[in-house]
Amino acid sequence: MGIDGFDAEPPTPALRLLRAPDVVLSPHVGGVTRGTVVRIALAAVQNAAGRLAGDPPRGIVN
């Protein structure tokens, strides 16, 4: 079983799942790389600059 999110981040050391032999645990952002963080930051800045320039918002999801 794999779990990538916890009610409390980071999980407390008392969490029994931390010692379970058949469970893989990772933080919710375990798959985020440095490059991903850079791309997200650049997209946020570009979107903010676009809005200030009067462009419509990008990536709107209904």
N, CA, C, O and CB atoms as a CASP TS submission, in Angstrom:
PFRMAT TS
TARGET T0000
AUTHOR 0000-0000-0000
METHOD Language model
MODEL 1
PARENT N/A
ATOM      1  N   MET     1       0.846  -1.160   0.000  1.00  0.00           N
ATOM      2  CA  MET     1       0.000   0.000   0.000  1.00  0.00           C
ATOM      3  C   MET     1       0.900   1.234   0.000  1.00  0.00           C
ATOM      4  O   MET     1       1.954   1.232   0.636  1.00  0.00           O
ATOM      5  CB  MET     1      -0.967  -0.008   1.217  1.00  0.00           C
ATOM      6  N   GLY     2       0.501   2.260  -0.690  1.00  0.00           N
ATOM      7  CA  GLY     2       1.235   3.512  -0.710  1.00  0.00           C
ATOM      8  C   GLY     2       0.353   4.650  -0.241  1.00  0.00           C
ATOM      9  O   GLY     2      -0.820   4.729  -0.603  1.00  0.00           O
ATOM     10  N   ILE     3       0.914   5.522   0.557  1.00  0.00           N
ATOM     11  CA  ILE     3       0.178   6.675   1.094  1.00  0.00           C
ATOM     12  C   ILE     3       1.044   7.912   0.867  1.00  0.00           C
ATOM     13  O   ILE     3       2.236   7.911   1.174  1.00  0.00           O
ATOM     14  CB  ILE     3      -0.168   6.488   2.635  1.00  0.00           C
ATOM     15  N   ASP     4       0.429   8.973   0.323  1.00  0.00           N
ATOM     16  CA  ASP     4       1.216  10.184   0.070  1.00  0.00           C
ATOM     17  C   ASP     4       0.644  11.425   0.727  1.00  0.00           C
ATOM     18  O   ASP     4       1.033  12.534   0.361  1.00  0.00           O
ATOM     19  CB  ASP     4       1.327  10.417  -1.401  1.00  0.00           C
ATOM     20  N   GLY     5      -0.232  11.287   1.649  1.00  0.00           N
ATOM     21  CA  GLY     5      -0.770  12.437   2.349  1.00  0.00           C
ATOM     22  C   GLY     5      -1.213  12.025   3.739  1.00  0.00           C
ATOM     23  O   GLY     5      -1.695  10.910   3.942  1.00  0.00           O
ATOM     24  N   PHE     6      -1.050  12.912   4.680  1.00  0.00           N
ATOM     25  CA  PHE     6      -1.392  12.617   6.064  1.00  0.00           C
ATOM     26  C   PHE     6      -2.246  13.736   6.624  1.00  0.00           C
ATOM     27  O   PHE     6      -2.200  14.868   6.143  1.00  0.00           O
ATOM     28  CB  PHE     6      -0.125  12.422   6.917  1.00  0.00           C
ATOM     29  N   ASP     7      -3.023  13.412   7.641  1.00  0.00           N
ATOM     30  CA  ASP     7      -3.853  14.410   8.301  1.00  0.00           C
ATOM     31  C   ASP     7      -2.978  15.503   8.898  1.00  0.00           C
ATOM     32  O   ASP     7      -3.306  16.687   8.816  1.00  0.00           O
ATOM     33  CB  ASP     7      -4.726  13.760   9.390  1.00  0.00           C
ATOM     34  N   ALA     8      -1.870  15.101   9.494  1.00  0.00           N
ATOM     35  CA  ALA     8      -0.893  16.051  10.021  1.00  0.00           C
ATOM     36  C   ALA     8       0.414  15.848   9.257  1.00  0.00           C
ATOM     37  O   ALA     8       0.920  14.728   9.177  1.00  0.00           O
ATOM     38  CB  ALA     8      -0.684  15.864  11.572  1.00  0.00           C
ATOM     39  N   GLU     9       0.954  16.911   8.705  1.00  0.00           N
ATOM     40  CA  GLU     9       2.234  16.830   7.983  1.00  0.00           C
ATOM     41  C   GLU     9       3.284  17.581   8.790  1.00  0.00           C
ATOM     42  O   GLU     9       3.043  18.735   9.144  1.00  0.00           O
ATOM     43  CB  GLU     9       2.115  17.422   6.529  1.00  0.00           C
ATOM     44  N   PRO    10       4.398  17.010   9.090  1.00  0.00           N
ATOM     45  CA  PRO    10       4.741  15.606   8.901  1.00  0.00           C
ATOM     46  C   PRO    10       4.023  14.743   9.929  1.00  0.00           C
ATOM     47  O   PRO    10       3.601  15.240  10.973  1.00  0.00           O
ATOM     48  CB  PRO    10       6.259  15.403   8.997  1.00  0.00           C
ATOM     49  N   PRO    11       3.885  13.457   9.641  1.00  0.00           N
ATOM     50  CA  PRO    11       3.218  12.588  10.606  1.00  0.00           C
ATOM     51  C   PRO    11       4.039  12.467  11.888  1.00  0.00           C
ATOM     52  O   PRO    11       5.265  12.577  11.865  1.00  0.00           O
ATOM     53  CB  PRO    11       2.978  11.200   9.999  1.00  0.00           C
ATOM     54  N   THR    12       3.359  12.244  12.991  1.00  0.00           N
ATOM     55  CA  THR    12       4.056  12.099  14.264  1.00  0.00           C
ATOM     56  C   THR    12       4.804  10.761  14.288  1.00  0.00           C
ATOM     57  O   THR    12       4.366   9.800  13.656  1.00  0.00           O
ATOM     58  CB  THR    12       3.058  12.195  15.454  1.00  0.00           C
ATOM     59  N   PRO    13       5.910  10.694  15.002  1.00  0.00           N
ATOM     60  CA  PRO    13       6.666   9.438  15.095  1.00  0.00           C
ATOM     61  C   PRO    13       5.852   8.283  15.689  1.00  0.00           C
ATOM     62  O   PRO    13       6.201   7.118  15.498  1.00  0.00           O
ATOM     63  CB  PRO    13       7.907   9.654  15.931  1.00  0.00           C
ATOM     64  N   ALA    14       4.785   8.597  16.397  1.00  0.00           N
ATOM     65  CA  ALA    14       3.957   7.555  17.001  1.00  0.00           C
ATOM     66  C   ALA    14       3.048   6.862  15.985  1.00  0.00           C
ATOM     67  O   ALA    14       2.414   5.858  16.313  1.00  0.00           O
ATOM     68  CB  ALA    14       3.117   8.149  18.111  1.00  0.00           C
ATOM     69  N   LEU    15       2.975   7.377  14.769  1.00  0.00           N
ATOM     70  CA  LEU    15       2.104   6.781  13.751  1.00  0.00           C
ATOM     71  C   LEU    15       2.567   5.360  13.454  1.00  0.00           C
ATOM     72  O   LEU    15       3.696   5.149  13.011  1.00  0.00           O
ATOM     73  CB  LEU    15       2.100   7.637  12.452  1.00  0.00           C
ATOM     74  N   ARG    16       1.706   4.400  13.695  1.00  0.00           N
ATOM     75  CA  ARG    16       2.061   2.987  13.525  1.00  0.00           C
ATOM     76  C   ARG    16       2.395   2.633  12.081  1.00  0.00           C
ATOM     77  O   ARG    16       3.181   1.716  11.838  1.00  0.00           O
ATOM     78  CB  ARG    16       0.926   2.111  14.007  1.00  0.00           C
ATOM     79  N   LEU    17       1.818   3.336  11.131  1.00  0.00           N
ATOM     80  CA  LEU    17       2.105   3.053   9.719  1.00  0.00           C
ATOM     81  C   LEU    17       3.579   3.251   9.374  1.00  0.00           C
ATOM     82  O   LEU    17       4.079   2.646   8.426  1.00  0.00           O
ATOM     83  CB  LEU    17       1.252   3.939   8.827  1.00  0.00           C
ATOM     84  N   LEU    18       4.275   4.092  10.137  1.00  0.00           N
ATOM     85  CA  LEU    18       5.694   4.328   9.864  1.00  0.00           C
ATOM     86  C   LEU    18       6.522   3.060  10.036  1.00  0.00           C
ATOM     87  O   LEU    18       7.609   2.943   9.470  1.00  0.00           O
ATOM     88  CB  LEU    18       6.230   5.421  10.779  1.00  0.00           C
ATOM     89  N   ARG    19       6.019   2.125  10.807  1.00  0.00           N
ATOM     90  CA  ARG    19       6.748   0.884  11.062  1.00  0.00           C
ATOM     91  C   ARG    19       6.166  -0.310  10.321  1.00  0.00           C
ATOM     92  O   ARG    19       6.661  -1.426  10.475  1.00  0.00           O
ATOM     93  CB  ARG    19       6.763   0.596  12.535  1.00  0.00           C
ATOM     94  N   ALA    20       5.134  -0.099   9.527  1.00  0.00           N
ATOM     95  CA  ALA    20       4.491  -1.210   8.812  1.00  0.00           C
ATOM     96  C   ALA    20       5.395  -1.664   7.669  1.00  0.00           C
ATOM     97  O   ALA    20       5.833  -0.832   6.874  1.00  0.00           O
ATOM     98  CB  ALA    20       3.085  -0.791   8.268  1.00  0.00           C
ATOM     99  N   PRO    21       5.684  -2.959   7.566  1.00  0.00           N
ATOM    100  CA  PRO    21       6.611  -3.446   6.541  1.00  0.00           C
ATOM    101  C   PRO    21       6.046  -3.427   5.120  1.00  0.00           C
ATOM    102  O   PRO    21       6.813  -3.439   4.157  1.00  0.00           O
ATOM    103  CB  PRO    21       7.028  -4.838   6.876  1.00  0.00           C
ATOM    104  N   ASP    22       4.734  -3.398   4.973  1.00  0.00           N
ATOM    105  CA  ASP    22       4.133  -3.476   3.642  1.00  0.00           C
ATOM    106  C   ASP    22       3.494  -2.166   3.197  1.00  0.00           C
ATOM    107  O   ASP    22       2.592  -2.163   2.359  1.00  0.00           O
ATOM    108  CB  ASP    22       3.100  -4.568   3.615  1.00  0.00           C
ATOM    109  N   VAL    23       3.966  -1.048   3.761  1.00  0.00           N
ATOM    110  CA  VAL    23       3.409   0.263   3.441  1.00  0.00           C
ATOM    111  C   VAL    23       4.543   1.197   3.023  1.00  0.00           C
ATOM    112  O   VAL    23       5.582   1.264   3.681  1.00  0.00           O
ATOM    113  CB  VAL    23       2.626   0.849   4.655  1.00  0.00           C
ATOM    114  N   VAL    24       4.332   1.914   1.926  1.00  0.00           N
ATOM    115  CA  VAL    24       5.285   2.924   1.466  1.00  0.00           C
ATOM    116  C   VAL    24       4.666   4.281   1.731  1.00  0.00           C
ATOM    117  O   VAL    24       3.544   4.553   1.306  1.00  0.00           O
ATOM    118  CB  VAL    24       5.641   2.745  -0.056  1.00  0.00           C
ATOM    119  N   LEU    25       5.393   5.128   2.428  1.00  0.00           N
ATOM    120  CA  LEU    25       4.899   6.456   2.780  1.00  0.00           C
ATOM    121  C   LEU    25       5.791   7.519   2.150  1.00  0.00           C
ATOM    122  O   LEU    25       7.013   7.374   2.109  1.00  0.00           O
ATOM    123  CB  LEU    25       4.841   6.635   4.317  1.00  0.00           C
ATOM    124  N   SER    26       5.173   8.580   1.664  1.00  0.00           N
ATOM    125  CA  SER    26       5.940   9.713   1.151  1.00  0.00           C
ATOM    126  C   SER    26       5.152  10.979   1.438  1.00  0.00           C
ATOM    127  O   SER    26       3.930  10.930   1.570  1.00  0.00           O
ATOM    128  CB  SER    26       6.234   9.565  -0.383  1.00  0.00           C
ATOM    129  N   PRO    27       5.842  12.124   1.538  1.00  0.00           N
ATOM    130  CA  PRO    27       5.105  13.371   1.724  1.00  0.00           C
ATOM    131  C   PRO    27       4.260  13.654   0.485  1.00  0.00           C
ATOM    132  O   PRO    27       4.555  13.158  -0.602  1.00  0.00           O
ATOM    133  CB  PRO    27       6.074  14.550   2.007  1.00  0.00           C
ATOM    134  N   HIS    28       3.226  14.441   0.654  1.00  0.00           N
ATOM    135  CA  HIS    28       2.321  14.717  -0.456  1.00  0.00           C
ATOM    136  C   HIS    28       3.055  15.360  -1.634  1.00  0.00           C
ATOM    137  O   HIS    28       2.629  15.210  -2.779  1.00  0.00           O
ATOM    138  CB  HIS    28       1.184  15.621   0.007  1.00  0.00           C
ATOM    139  N   VAL    29       4.129  16.060  -1.372  1.00  0.00           N
ATOM    140  CA  VAL    29       4.899  16.704  -2.434  1.00  0.00           C
ATOM    141  C   VAL    29       6.113  15.874  -2.821  1.00  0.00           C
ATOM    142  O   VAL    29       7.078  16.410  -3.366  1.00  0.00           O
ATOM    143  CB  VAL    29       5.339  18.098  -2.000  1.00  0.00           C
ATOM    144  N   GLY    30       6.083  14.582  -2.549  1.00  0.00           N
ATOM    145  CA  GLY    30       7.213  13.712  -2.827  1.00  0.00           C
ATOM    146  C   GLY    30       7.620  13.672  -4.286  1.00  0.00           C
ATOM    147  O   GLY    30       8.784  13.409  -4.588  1.00  0.00           O
ATOM    148  N   GLY    31       6.696  13.926  -5.200  1.00  0.00           N
ATOM    149  CA  GLY    31       7.014  13.871  -6.619  1.00  0.00           C
ATOM    150  C   GLY    31       7.388  15.204  -7.218  1.00  0.00           C
ATOM    151  O   GLY    31       7.633  15.289  -8.421  1.00  0.00           O
ATOM    152  N   VAL    32       7.440  16.253  -6.409  1.00  0.00           N
ATOM    153  CA  VAL    32       7.738  17.586  -6.913  1.00  0.00           C
ATOM    154  C   VAL    32       9.254  17.774  -6.955  1.00  0.00           C
ATOM    155  O   VAL    32       9.941  17.630  -5.944  1.00  0.00           O
ATOM    156  CB  VAL    32       7.065  18.679  -6.032  1.00  0.00           C
ATOM    157  N   THR    33       9.752  18.094  -8.127  1.00  0.00           N
ATOM    158  CA  THR    33      11.178  18.332  -8.296  1.00  0.00           C
ATOM    159  C   THR    33      11.474  19.827  -8.239  1.00  0.00           C
ATOM    160  O   THR    33      10.562  20.653  -8.253  1.00  0.00           O
ATOM    161  CB  THR    33      11.672  17.736  -9.625  1.00  0.00           C
ATOM    162  N   ARG    34      12.739  20.158  -8.175  1.00  0.00           N
ATOM    163  CA  ARG    34      13.138  21.573  -8.186  1.00  0.00           C
ATOM    164  C   ARG    34      12.654  22.241  -9.479  1.00  0.00           C
ATOM    165  O   ARG    34      12.193  23.382  -9.461  1.00  0.00           O
ATOM    166  CB  ARG    34      14.689  21.712  -8.047  1.00  0.00           C
ATOM    167  N   GLY    35      12.765  21.521 -10.597  1.00  0.00           N
ATOM    168  CA  GLY    35      12.301  22.072 -11.869  1.00  0.00           C
ATOM    169  C   GLY    35      10.807  22.353 -11.871  1.00  0.00           C
ATOM    170  O   GLY    35      10.357  23.349 -12.438  1.00  0.00           O
ATOM    171  N   THR    36      10.040  21.474 -11.237  1.00  0.00           N
ATOM    172  CA  THR    36       8.597  21.685 -11.143  1.00  0.00           C
ATOM    173  C   THR    36       8.285  22.949 -10.354  1.00  0.00           C
ATOM    174  O   THR    36       7.421  23.733 -10.747  1.00  0.00           O
ATOM    175  CB  THR    36       7.919  20.476 -10.491  1.00  0.00           C
ATOM    176  N   VAL    37       8.987  23.148  -9.243  1.00  0.00           N
ATOM    177  CA  VAL    37       8.764  24.342  -8.413  1.00  0.00           C
ATOM    178  C   VAL    37       9.098  25.598  -9.214  1.00  0.00           C
ATOM    179  O   VAL    37       8.379  26.593  -9.129  1.00  0.00           O
ATOM    180  CB  VAL    37       9.621  24.284  -7.113  1.00  0.00           C
ATOM    181  N   VAL    38      10.168  25.563  -9.981  1.00  0.00           N
ATOM    182  CA  VAL    38      10.547  26.714 -10.802  1.00  0.00           C
ATOM    183  C   VAL    38       9.472  26.998 -11.843  1.00  0.00           C
ATOM    184  O   VAL    38       9.092  28.153 -12.037  1.00  0.00           O
ATOM    185  CB  VAL    38      11.908  26.470 -11.489  1.00  0.00           C
ATOM    186  N   ARG    39       8.973  25.955 -12.521  1.00  0.00           N
ATOM    187  CA  ARG    39       7.932  26.152 -13.538  1.00  0.00           C
ATOM    188  C   ARG    39       6.648  26.695 -12.927  1.00  0.00           C
ATOM    189  O   ARG    39       5.999  27.552 -13.527  1.00  0.00           O
ATOM    190  CB  ARG    39       7.643  24.836 -14.264  1.00  0.00           C
ATOM    191  N   ILE    40       6.269  26.217 -11.750  1.00  0.00           N
ATOM    192  CA  ILE    40       5.063  26.713 -11.079  1.00  0.00           C
ATOM    193  C   ILE    40       5.231  28.185 -10.724  1.00  0.00           C
ATOM    194  O   ILE    40       4.319  28.985 -10.936  1.00  0.00           O
ATOM    195  CB  ILE    40       4.761  25.884  -9.807  1.00  0.00           C
ATOM    196  N   ALA    41       6.395  28.546 -10.182  1.00  0.00           N
ATOM    197  CA  ALA    41       6.646  29.942  -9.812  1.00  0.00           C
ATOM    198  C   ALA    41       6.626  30.850 -11.036  1.00  0.00           C
ATOM    199  O   ALA    41       6.036  31.930 -11.003  1.00  0.00           O
ATOM    200  CB  ALA    41       7.991  30.070  -9.090  1.00  0.00           C
ATOM    201  N   LEU    42       7.267  30.415 -12.109  1.00  0.00           N
ATOM    202  CA  LEU    42       7.270  31.225 -13.334  1.00  0.00           C
ATOM    203  C   LEU    42       5.866  31.397 -13.903  1.00  0.00           C
ATOM    204  O   LEU    42       5.505  32.486 -14.349  1.00  0.00           O
ATOM    205  CB  LEU    42       8.178  30.590 -14.384  1.00  0.00           C
ATOM    206  N   ALA    43       5.078  30.335 -13.889  1.00  0.00           N
ATOM    207  CA  ALA    43       3.699  30.437 -14.385  1.00  0.00           C
ATOM    208  C   ALA    43       2.893  31.408 -13.532  1.00  0.00           C
ATOM    209  O   ALA    43       2.095  32.180 -14.064  1.00  0.00           O
ATOM    210  CB  ALA    43       3.020  29.050 -14.396  1.00  0.00           C
ATOM    211  N   ALA    44       3.090  31.380 -12.218  1.00  0.00           N
ATOM    212  CA  ALA    44       2.359  32.294 -11.335  1.00  0.00           C
ATOM    213  C   ALA    44       2.726  33.745 -11.630  1.00  0.00           C
ATOM    214  O   ALA    44       1.848  34.606 -11.698  1.00  0.00           O
ATOM    215  CB  ALA    44       2.649  31.966  -9.860  1.00  0.00           C
ATOM    216  N   VAL    45       4.021  34.021 -11.805  1.00  0.00           N
ATOM    217  CA  VAL    45       4.468  35.381 -12.103  1.00  0.00           C
ATOM    218  C   VAL    45       3.943  35.829 -13.464  1.00  0.00           C
ATOM    219  O   VAL    45       3.473  36.958 -13.610  1.00  0.00           O
ATOM    220  CB  VAL    45       6.008  35.466 -12.069  1.00  0.00           C
ATOM    221  N   GLN    46       4.020  34.950 -14.457  1.00  0.00           N
ATOM    222  CA  GLN    46       3.525  35.299 -15.786  1.00  0.00           C
ATOM    223  C   GLN    46       2.020  35.561 -15.765  1.00  0.00           C
ATOM    224  O   GLN    46       1.544  36.486 -16.424  1.00  0.00           O
ATOM    225  CB  GLN    46       3.851  34.184 -16.783  1.00  0.00           C
ATOM    226  N   ASN    47       1.281  34.766 -15.026  1.00  0.00           N
ATOM    227  CA  ASN    47      -0.166  34.975 -14.936  1.00  0.00           C
ATOM    228  C   ASN    47      -0.485  36.287 -14.235  1.00  0.00           C
ATOM    229  O   ASN    47      -1.371  37.023 -14.671  1.00  0.00           O
ATOM    230  CB  ASN    47      -0.833  33.809 -14.197  1.00  0.00           C
ATOM    231  N   ALA    48       0.229  36.588 -13.152  1.00  0.00           N
ATOM    232  CA  ALA    48      -0.012  37.852 -12.444  1.00  0.00           C
ATOM    233  C   ALA    48       0.328  39.036 -13.347  1.00  0.00           C
ATOM    234  O   ALA    48      -0.431  40.003 -13.406  1.00  0.00           O
ATOM    235  CB  ALA    48       0.821  37.916 -11.136  1.00  0.00           C
ATOM    236  N   ALA    49       1.454  38.971 -14.047  1.00  0.00           N
ATOM    237  CA  ALA    49       1.843  40.059 -14.950  1.00  0.00           C
ATOM    238  C   ALA    49       0.818  40.210 -16.074  1.00  0.00           C
ATOM    239  O   ALA    49       0.478  41.325 -16.470  1.00  0.00           O
ATOM    240  CB  ALA    49       3.252  39.802 -15.539  1.00  0.00           C
ATOM    241  N   GLY    50       0.339  39.101 -16.574  1.00  0.00           N
ATOM    242  CA  GLY    50      -0.678  39.158 -17.626  1.00  0.00           C
ATOM    243  C   GLY    50      -1.963  39.820 -17.150  1.00  0.00           C
ATOM    244  O   GLY    50      -2.562  40.619 -17.870  1.00  0.00           O
ATOM    245  N   ARG    51      -2.377  39.491 -15.950  1.00  0.00           N
ATOM    246  CA  ARG    51      -3.598  40.109 -15.419  1.00  0.00           C
ATOM    247  C   ARG    51      -3.394  41.608 -15.238  1.00  0.00           C
ATOM    248  O   ARG    51      -4.290  42.397 -15.538  1.00  0.00           O
ATOM    249  CB  ARG    51      -4.003  39.459 -14.075  1.00  0.00           C
ATOM    250  N   LEU    52      -2.216  42.006 -14.746  1.00  0.00           N
ATOM    251  CA  LEU    52      -1.942  43.437 -14.573  1.00  0.00           C
ATOM    252  C   LEU    52      -1.927  44.159 -15.911  1.00  0.00           C
ATOM    253  O   LEU    52      -2.230  45.351 -15.975  1.00  0.00           O
ATOM    254  CB  LEU    52      -0.606  43.646 -13.854  1.00  0.00           C
ATOM    255  N   ALA    53      -1.578  43.455 -16.979  1.00  0.00           N
ATOM    256  CA  ALA    53      -1.562  44.034 -18.320  1.00  0.00           C
ATOM    257  C   ALA    53      -2.936  43.985 -18.981  1.00  0.00           C
ATOM    258  O   ALA    53      -3.105  44.462 -20.104  1.00  0.00           O
ATOM    259  CB  ALA    53      -0.549  43.309 -19.189  1.00  0.00           C
ATOM    260  N   GLY    54      -3.925  43.405 -18.282  1.00  0.00           N
ATOM    261  CA  GLY    54      -5.273  43.350 -18.825  1.00  0.00           C
ATOM    262  C   GLY    54      -5.612  42.077 -19.569  1.00  0.00           C
ATOM    263  O   GLY    54      -6.696  41.970 -20.142  1.00  0.00           O
ATOM    264  N   ASP    55      -4.717  41.115 -19.577  1.00  0.00           N
ATOM    265  CA  ASP    55      -4.991  39.844 -20.244  1.00  0.00           C
ATOM    266  C   ASP    55      -5.999  39.042 -19.421  1.00  0.00           C
ATOM    267  O   ASP    55      -6.067  39.195 -18.202  1.00  0.00           O
ATOM    268  CB  ASP    55      -3.681  39.033 -20.450  1.00  0.00           C
ATOM    269  N   PRO    56      -6.779  38.186 -20.084  1.00  0.00           N
ATOM    270  CA  PRO    56      -7.706  37.342 -19.341  1.00  0.00           C
ATOM    271  C   PRO    56      -6.956  36.320 -18.503  1.00  0.00           C
ATOM    272  O   PRO    56      -5.830  35.955 -18.843  1.00  0.00           O
ATOM    273  CB  PRO    56      -8.668  36.637 -20.293  1.00  0.00           C
ATOM    274  N   PRO    57      -7.559  35.849 -17.412  1.00  0.00           N
ATOM    275  CA  PRO    57      -6.900  34.834 -16.596  1.00  0.00           C
ATOM    276  C   PRO    57      -6.660  33.558 -17.397  1.00  0.00           C
ATOM    277  O   PRO    57      -7.447  33.210 -18.278  1.00  0.00           O
ATOM    278  CB  PRO    57      -7.736  34.526 -15.352  1.00  0.00           C
ATOM    279  N   ARG    58      -5.567  32.867 -17.083  1.00  0.00           N
ATOM    280  CA  ARG    58      -5.243  31.621 -17.771  1.00  0.00           C
ATOM    281  C   ARG    58      -5.527  30.436 -16.858  1.00  0.00           C
ATOM    282  O   ARG    58      -5.415  30.532 -15.636  1.00  0.00           O
ATOM    283  CB  ARG    58      -3.767  31.612 -18.225  1.00  0.00           C
ATOM    284  N   GLY    59      -5.892  29.333 -17.465  1.00  0.00           N
ATOM    285  CA  GLY    59      -6.045  28.098 -16.705  1.00  0.00           C
ATOM    286  C   GLY    59      -7.259  28.038 -15.809  1.00  0.00           C
ATOM    287  O   GLY    59      -7.242  27.332 -14.801  1.00  0.00           O
ATOM    288  N   ILE    60      -8.309  28.758 -16.147  1.00  0.00           N
ATOM    289  CA  ILE    60      -9.519  28.746 -15.328  1.00  0.00           C
ATOM    290  C   ILE    60     -10.231  27.414 -15.497  1.00  0.00           C
ATOM    291  O   ILE    60     -10.403  26.930 -16.615  1.00  0.00           O
ATOM    292  CB  ILE    60     -10.458  29.918 -15.705  1.00  0.00           C
ATOM    293  N   VAL    61     -10.637  26.837 -14.402  1.00  0.00           N
ATOM    294  CA  VAL    61     -11.385  25.578 -14.412  1.00  0.00           C
ATOM    295  C   VAL    61     -12.732  25.833 -13.756  1.00  0.00           C
ATOM    296  O   VAL    61     -12.808  26.377 -12.654  1.00  0.00           O
ATOM    297  CB  VAL    61     -10.603  24.431 -13.674  1.00  0.00           C
ATOM    298  N   ASN    62     -13.791  25.434 -14.448  1.00  0.00           N
ATOM    299  CA  ASN    62     -15.128  25.641 -13.906  1.00  0.00           C
ATOM    300  C   ASN    62     -15.471  24.508 -12.958  1.00  0.00           C
ATOM    301  O   ASN    62     -16.561  24.489 -12.388  1.00  0.00           O
ATOM    302  CB  ASN    62     -16.174  25.742 -15.035  1.00  0.00           C
TER
END
